[in-house]
Amino acid sequence: NITAAARKYDNAWEAKVLTNDRTFKTLVDPVDIIQGNMTATIANITRVFNETQKFPEMNAYLVSKVFADWTANGGAEDMDALYKRKTSSRRAKNRLL
């Protein structure tokens, strides 16, 4: 019923455990940045770190975690079934184009 006010959420406390904590520390001397004509900046260093290390690592962790949770909750470990499902949905999508 759209007119009746009904709560569809719960504010109960749910404890979470941090299982993957990754910190990034860098030692960049400000003099090096000045002498390098601002070629190396914290923004550039952080961007390169994110693109080459952080994002690929986060993606790999995400896939690994989702797969582990899926198999722990009764999902099949048959990768061929996943591949067939992915390719069949891709073929269906290509037929629509």
N, C-alpha and C positions, 0 to 999 in steps of 0.2 A: 504494500500500500504506500503510495507516494505522499499521501497527505498526513499520515501518522508519523510522529517523531519516534524513531527507534534507533538505538545505539548499535552500530555494527562494528565496534572495536572494543578492546579491553585494555585498560591502563594497568593491568597487573604487572608487577615487577618480574622481569625475566633476566636472570643472571647470565652473562656471557663470559666466555673464557677467551682471552686473547691468545691465539695460537701462532700467529706469525707477525713478529714485530721487526721491522727493518728500519734502521736509522741511516742517515747519510751525513757524514762529516767530511769537511774539506778544509784543508789548510791553504788558503790563498792569501799571499802577502799583498796588501794594498799597493805597496811600492811596485811590485811586479805588474800590476794592472796599469799603473800610471806609466811605467817605463815601456810597456807594450802598446802604448798609444790606445788604450782601452779596448784592445782586441779581445783579451780575455776578461770577461766580467762574470760576476756571480750568476747573472741571468743566463749567459751563454754556457757556463759550466753546468748549471742545473739542467738546462735544456738538453745538452748532450748526454748527461747522466740519465735523465728520464727516458730519452729516446733509445739509448743503446743498452741500458741495464734495467732500469726500474720497470718500464712498461712491459718488456718481454718477460721479465720475472713475474710480474703480477698476472699476466695472461696465463703463463704456465701454471702458476699456483691456483688460479681460478679453475682452470680445466681439471687439474688434479683433484681439487677439493670437491667440485661438483660431481666428478666421476666416483670419488670415494664415498660421498654421501649417497649417491644413487645406488651403488652396489650394496652399501650398508642397509639401505631400505628395501632390499629385495630386487633391485634392478639386475638385469642379466649382464654378465661380463662379456657377452658375445659382440665383439667389435664388428663382425661381418653384418650382423643385424642392423647395427647403427649405420654402417656404410650404405647398406641397401636402402634403408629408409631415407638417408640423405640424398642419394642419387635418384631415387624414385620421385622425391618431392622436387628435385631440381629439374627432372624431365617434365613433370607436370607444369612447373613454372615456365619452362621454355615453350611448351605447347601453347600457353596463353599469349606469348609474345608474338 
